[in-house]
Amino acid sequence: MIHRRFRATVRVAGVLVWMLAGGGGASASVELGSRYIDPQNGFSLRPPAGGERVREFSRARLVRWVMREKRTRAIAWMLTVRKEPITKPAQGVKGYAKQLWARLEAAPGVRVESVRIADAAGKEAFHVLYQRNDKVVRWQHDLYIRADSARYLVLSIEGPPDGREQLETAFNEVSATFRLIDRVSARQARKANLARGAALLKGLTRQQLDAVAGGEARWYLYRRGGRDIGFCCVSAGAARSGPARGYEVRTFTRLPVAGGKVMHLRRTMFATADRSQERWTEVVRIRQGGKTVRTMEEIGTRQGAVITCRVIADGKSKKLSKPLPPVTAAHYLPRAFALLLGQLVDRKQLAAYAFASYTTAANDFDMRTFTVIGPERIVLGSKTVDAVRAADQVAADAEAAALHLGRDGTLLRMNTDVGVTMERSTRKAVLRRFGDADTLIRGS
């Protein structure tokens, strides 16, 4: 979106991940962020919190996180996952490690410290620790995991030699979270989930949407560590955009962010029942001491087979355009409908539904998966209520948020993997905690 570290603010679960993480620089004790999942390449892990994820276009390097110094924003160290093909399937891990050691020792400016055989993620693996002197001296730790007969997955960390102890701590904590995924099963599940999502969208009627897009506004409190830290208000109803008749969902969210600041996120999302037309606006204001210190805005539309988006931040404007291919259009989910999914799916049928959702940061599509898990009784406030447990994974590379839905499918509670809970409340309860809530929602 506005830049890589801000992209999470346009996804409700993602807002919490980046905004509450604190971000930037390394610390003595390494805090891990949300789980990153790569079903296509068959792995997942939890990277350090505050790392800047870089989208890779190399066929070998799959993903990279950059940690920056807080003051200078210079790169402090990097964490990478790459893949290496196995050209000799009969060669064991020990033989490959020995061959790699010899190759590194022969390379100019490289000094190998150690090579150690050890299992990782339930597979044969080995560690390589070495220094490289390519204009700048860097210390590096690679973990080679034999994922299958065709490839190694390599987890690597690199940084300055004088930060070795801290790098090792971070590497050990991250590598302990590394998991392998069955790629064949993941592909089969993805295909079935996308077909189910397309069928749901194709079968939507105005009567269904009229039934779920209405009623009173819903209020939520955000909690962390037993404290109320923010709130959200959601409203939905029939609306018009020019001559087009459709449905509009509005949300306002207030949350604390790093540095003692507060984020106000206002979203307005419209879509027609046939999904041929869509528009949205998302405005983020970062406030401190009663003043707005930063404003970011996104304005998007879909007309037929083209999505266009304009992003405004720090006085700069950028326009994006993305065609919507027919195969993607079949399971394309407008932003307005994303917040109605709990009411639209069959909550009595245990199943997963996958959709394509537009991501401004990459000007591309992510796969969003909504899963109905089953009935469950929960305590909400002081009452025990019947609910439906569900999961909402906003992208294939993100950890799913745990949801509990009411009888009507509206959200009762959402738990994220960063320790924040979003729980159904009342206007009166929100105003007791945040007296200016009505004023903020009205935009005054």
FENCORGI-V978110 format. One line per field, one symbol per residue. ss: DSSP state (H for helix, E for strand, C for the rest). burial: b if it has 16 or more other ideal C-beta (glycine too) atoms within 10 Angstrom, else e. Layout:
# FENCORGI-V978110
ss=???
burial=???
This chain:
# FENCORGI-V978110
ss=CCCHHHHHHHCHHHHHHHHCCCCCCCCCCCCEEEEEEECCCCEEEEEECCCEEEECCCCCEEEEEEEECCCCCCEEEEEEEEEEECCCCCCCHHHHHHHHHHHHHHCCCEEEEEEEECCECCECEEEEEEEEECCCEEEEEEEEEECCCCEEEEEEEEECHHHHHHHHHHHHHHHCCCEECCHHHHHHHHHHHHHHHHHHHHCCCHHHHHHHCCCCCEEEEEEECCEEEEEEEEEEEEEEECCEEEEEEEEEEEEEEHHHEEEEEEEEEEEECCCCEEEEEEEEEEEECCEEEEEEEEEEEEECCEEEEEEEECCEEEEEEEECCHHHHCCECCHHHHCCHHHHCCCCCCCEEEEEEEECCCCEEEEEEEEEEEEEEEEECCEEEEEEEEEEECCCCECCEEEEECCCCCEEEEECCCCEEEEEECHHHHHHHCCCHHHHHHCC
burial=bbeebbbbbbbbbbbbbbbbbebbebeeebebbbbbbbbebbbbbbbbbbbbbeeeeeeeebbbbebbeeeeeeebbbbbbbbeeeeeeeeebeebbeebbeebeeeeeeebeebeeeebbebbbbbbbbbbeeeeebbbbbbbbbbeeeebbbbbbbbeeeeeebbeebbeebbeebebbebeebeeebeebbebbbebbeeeeeeebeebbeeeebbbbbbbeeebbbbbbbbbeebeeeebebbbbbbbbbbebeeeebbbbbbbbbbbbebebbbbebbbbbbeeeeeeeebbbbbbbeeeebebebebeeeeeebebebeeebbbbbbbbbbbbbbbbbbebeeeebbbbbbbbbbeeebbbbbbbbeeeeeeebeeeebebbbbebbbbbbbbbbbbbbbeebbbbbbebbbebbbbbbebeebeeebeebeebbeee
